[in-house]
């Protein structure tokens, strides 16, 4: 016969067990919603200063030496394969929200030569990165004059002139300034792309590790930053660069892809 005290003990045990199961389920749901294999701002917040036009008028900053994990780049011997055209690249795809993940490449002068000899490839019309919605022509004051043109670019992670392809797994929804920095195209992603191209033109037998990592805030579809790590085999080129996905005079809706004039 079960005593009243034992019955109470059994009921409390069952309640505790069911509560633990519920707690674990809730934690699992939270983790599944937010823990994508995608770089987030919290992982690098100590390295970044929030963008302002006064501090970063050309939409980039160099924050130190490149951080390169060579295991993510593929086999360096692939550069010797004639069909690779001087490029070994790892497009890591997209996460559960459709957001573009990092691109890792080993590139060379041969890849630069091939790109410059060909017509620049265009993105297919419907091949757009996460957060891409409507696009409008705008007027933006930059450090080198007034830019007039499209607000958004399909901004390459690995530049086409370094061998990057024109597909959404190699692009983010980037502001024009994140892409090129100013009216003279000397900032943003263009800064480190040009540094890399210049190095390869003067070191034609060398190769460069090039990693571009979009950084998102929680579940936002548009990254607020892209971190680019570039290191040449001789370390003469060795930089970690942050490019800022902002636009002077406008507020970006990183969650849904819109923008408003301030």
C-alpha positions as CSV (number, residue, x, y, z in Angstrom):
1,X,0.0,0.0,0.0
2,X,1.3,3.4,-1.0
3,X,1.4,5.9,1.9
4,X,0.4,9.5,1.5
5,X,4.0,10.6,2.0
6,X,5.3,8.2,-0.7
7,X,2.6,9.3,-3.1
8,X,3.6,13.0,-2.6
9,X,7.2,12.0,-3.2
10,X,6.4,10.3,-6.4
11,X,4.3,13.2,-7.7
12,X,7.1,15.7,-6.9
13,X,9.7,13.5,-8.7
14,X,7.5,13.3,-11.8
15,X,6.9,17.1,-11.8
16,X,10.7,17.7,-11.4
17,X,11.5,15.3,-14.2
18,X,8.9,16.8,-16.6
19,X,10.1,20.3,-15.7
20,X,13.7,19.4,-16.5
21,X,12.6,17.9,-19.9
22,X,10.6,21.1,-20.6
23,X,13.6,23.3,-19.6
24,X,16.0,21.3,-21.9
25,X,13.5,21.6,-24.7
26,X,13.2,25.3,-24.4
27,X,17.0,25.7,-24.3
28,X,17.2,23.5,-27.4
29,X,14.7,25.7,-29.2
30,X,16.6,28.9,-28.3
31,X,19.9,27.4,-29.4
32,X,18.4,26.2,-32.7
33,X,17.0,29.7,-33.3
34,X,20.2,31.6,-32.7
35,X,23.2,29.3,-32.7
36,X,24.0,29.1,-36.4
37,X,27.5,28.3,-37.7
38,X,27.7,31.9,-38.6
39,X,30.0,34.6,-37.2
40,X,28.1,37.0,-34.9
41,X,29.1,40.4,-33.5
42,X,29.4,39.0,-30.0
43,X,32.4,36.9,-31.0
44,X,34.4,39.9,-32.1
45,X,32.8,42.8,-30.2
46,X,36.0,43.6,-28.3
47,X,37.9,44.2,-31.6
48,X,35.4,46.5,-33.2
49,X,34.5,50.1,-32.8
50,X,31.1,51.2,-33.9
51,X,31.1,52.9,-37.2
52,X,30.7,56.7,-37.5
53,X,31.5,58.8,-40.6
54,X,33.9,60.9,-38.6
55,X,36.0,57.9,-37.5
56,X,35.7,55.8,-40.6
57,X,34.9,58.0,-43.6
58,X,36.1,55.3,-46.1
59,X,34.3,52.5,-44.4
60,X,37.2,50.3,-43.4
61,X,39.9,50.0,-40.7
62,X,43.0,47.8,-40.3
63,X,42.9,46.1,-36.8
64,X,46.1,44.0,-36.9
65,X,47.6,41.0,-38.6
66,X,45.6,38.4,-40.4
67,X,44.2,35.4,-38.6
68,X,44.5,32.5,-41.0
69,X,43.5,28.9,-40.3
70,X,45.1,27.2,-43.3
71,X,43.0,24.1,-42.8
72,X,39.9,26.0,-44.1
73,X,41.5,26.9,-47.5
74,X,41.9,23.6,-49.3
75,X,45.0,22.0,-50.7
76,X,47.7,24.5,-51.6
77,X,48.9,22.0,-54.3
78,X,45.7,22.8,-56.1
79,X,47.4,25.9,-57.4
80,X,49.5,23.7,-59.6
81,X,46.4,22.2,-61.3
82,X,46.0,24.0,-64.7
83,X,42.2,23.7,-64.6
84,X,42.1,25.8,-61.3
85,X,43.6,28.9,-63.0
86,X,45.7,29.8,-60.1
87,X,42.9,29.7,-57.5
88,X,41.8,27.3,-54.7
89,X,38.6,28.5,-53.1
90,X,36.2,27.3,-50.5
91,X,32.7,28.8,-50.7
92,X,31.2,27.6,-47.4
93,X,27.6,28.2,-48.4
94,X,24.8,29.6,-46.4
95,X,23.3,29.1,-42.9
96,X,19.7,28.2,-42.0
97,X,18.6,31.8,-42.6
98,X,20.1,31.8,-46.1
99,X,22.9,34.1,-45.0
100,X,26.2,33.9,-46.8
101,X,29.0,32.2,-44.8
102,X,32.8,32.9,-45.1
103,X,34.8,32.4,-48.2
104,X,38.4,31.1,-48.0
105,X,40.7,31.4,-51.0
106,X,44.3,30.9,-52.0
107,X,44.8,33.2,-55.0
108,X,47.6,34.1,-57.3
109,X,48.7,36.3,-60.1
110,X,47.4,33.7,-62.6
111,X,43.9,34.2,-61.2
112,X,44.3,38.0,-61.5
113,X,45.4,37.6,-65.1
114,X,42.5,35.3,-66.0
115,X,40.0,37.7,-64.5
116,X,41.4,40.8,-66.2
117,X,41.3,39.0,-69.6
118,X,37.7,38.1,-69.3
119,X,34.5,40.1,-69.3
120,X,33.3,40.7,-65.8
121,X,30.5,38.1,-65.0
122,X,27.1,39.4,-63.9
123,X,24.9,37.9,-61.2
124,X,21.8,36.2,-62.4
125,X,18.8,38.4,-61.8
126,X,17.2,36.2,-59.0
127,X,20.5,35.2,-57.4
128,X,20.5,37.6,-54.5
129,X,22.1,37.5,-51.0
130,X,20.0,37.5,-47.9
131,X,18.3,40.8,-47.1
132,X,18.2,41.9,-50.7
133,X,14.8,43.7,-51.3
134,X,14.2,46.9,-53.3
135,X,17.1,49.1,-54.5
136,X,16.9,52.8,-55.2
137,X,19.3,55.4,-56.6
138,X,20.5,57.8,-53.9
139,X,22.9,60.7,-53.4
140,X,25.6,60.2,-50.7
141,X,28.3,62.5,-49.5
142,X,31.7,60.7,-49.3
143,X,35.2,61.6,-48.4
144,X,36.0,62.2,-52.1
145,X,32.8,63.8,-53.3
146,X,29.2,63.1,-53.9
147,X,28.2,59.6,-55.0
148,X,25.0,59.2,-57.1
149,X,23.8,55.7,-57.8
150,X,22.4,52.6,-56.3
151,X,22.2,52.2,-52.6
152,X,22.8,48.5,-52.5
153,X,25.5,46.4,-54.2
154,X,25.8,42.6,-54.4
155,X,29.1,43.0,-52.7
156,X,31.6,40.2,-53.5
157,X,33.4,38.5,-50.6
158,X,36.2,37.3,-52.9
159,X,36.5,40.0,-55.6
160,X,35.9,38.9,-59.2
161,X,39.4,40.3,-60.1
162,X,40.9,37.8,-57.6
163,X,39.0,35.0,-59.2
164,X,35.7,35.2,-57.2
165,X,32.5,34.1,-58.9
166,X,29.3,36.1,-59.3
167,X,26.9,34.1,-57.2
168,X,25.1,34.8,-53.9
169,X,27.3,32.3,-52.0
170,X,30.1,34.8,-52.7
171,X,28.2,38.0,-51.9
172,X,26.4,39.9,-49.3
173,X,23.8,42.7,-49.5
174,X,26.3,45.6,-49.1
175,X,25.9,49.3,-49.2
176,X,27.8,51.0,-52.0
177,X,30.2,52.4,-49.5
178,X,30.9,49.0,-47.9
179,X,31.8,47.8,-51.4
180,X,34.1,50.7,-52.5
181,X,34.3,53.2,-49.7
182,X,33.8,56.5,-51.5
183,X,33.3,58.1,-54.9
184,X,36.9,57.4,-55.9
185,X,36.6,53.6,-55.1
186,X,39.5,53.6,-52.6
187,X,37.9,52.3,-49.4
188,X,35.5,49.6,-48.2
189,X,36.3,46.1,-49.7
190,X,38.1,47.8,-52.5
191,X,40.9,48.9,-50.2
192,X,42.1,45.3,-49.4
193,X,41.2,43.9,-52.8
194,X,43.5,46.5,-54.4
195,X,46.3,45.8,-51.9
196,X,46.1,42.1,-52.8
197,X,46.1,42.7,-56.5
198,X,49.0,45.1,-56.3
199,X,51.0,42.6,-54.3
200,X,50.3,39.8,-56.8
201,X,51.3,42.0,-59.7
202,X,54.7,42.6,-58.1
203,X,55.2,39.1,-56.8
204,X,54.0,37.0,-59.7
205,X,55.2,33.6,-58.4
206,X,53.6,34.1,-55.0
207,X,50.2,33.3,-53.5
208,X,47.9,34.9,-51.0
209,X,45.5,33.5,-48.4
210,X,42.3,35.5,-48.5
211,X,39.4,35.0,-46.1
212,X,36.2,37.2,-46.1
213,X,33.8,36.7,-43.1
214,X,30.4,38.4,-42.9
215,X,29.5,39.3,-39.3
216,X,25.8,39.4,-38.4
217,X,23.9,40.6,-35.4
218,X,21.7,37.8,-34.0
219,X,19.2,36.8,-36.7
220,X,19.7,39.9,-38.9
221,X,19.9,39.1,-42.6
222,X,22.4,41.7,-43.6
223,X,25.9,41.8,-42.0
224,X,27.0,44.9,-40.2
225,X,30.7,44.2,-41.0
226,X,32.8,42.0,-43.2
227,X,36.2,40.9,-41.8
228,X,38.9,40.3,-44.4
229,X,42.1,38.4,-43.5
230,X,44.9,38.6,-46.0
231,X,48.3,37.0,-45.7
232,X,50.9,36.5,-48.4
233,X,53.2,33.5,-48.3
234,X,56.1,35.8,-47.4
235,X,54.1,37.9,-44.9
236,X,54.8,41.1,-46.7
237,X,51.1,41.5,-47.0
238,X,49.5,40.6,-43.6
239,X,46.4,42.5,-42.6
240,X,43.0,42.0,-40.8
241,X,40.6,44.5,-42.2
242,X,37.1,45.4,-41.1
243,X,34.7,46.9,-43.6
244,X,31.6,48.7,-42.4
245,X,28.2,48.0,-44.0
246,X,26.8,51.4,-43.3
247,X,26.0,54.5,-45.4
248,X,26.4,58.1,-44.5
249,X,23.1,59.9,-44.1
250,X,21.0,56.7,-44.0
251,X,19.8,54.1,-41.5
252,X,19.9,50.5,-42.6
253,X,17.3,47.9,-41.6
254,X,19.6,45.0,-41.2
255,X,16.8,42.6,-40.2
256,X,14.6,43.2,-43.3
257,X,16.8,44.9,-45.9
258,X,15.3,48.3,-46.1
259,X,16.8,51.8,-45.5
260,X,15.6,55.3,-44.7
261,X,17.2,58.7,-45.2
262,X,18.1,60.4,-41.9
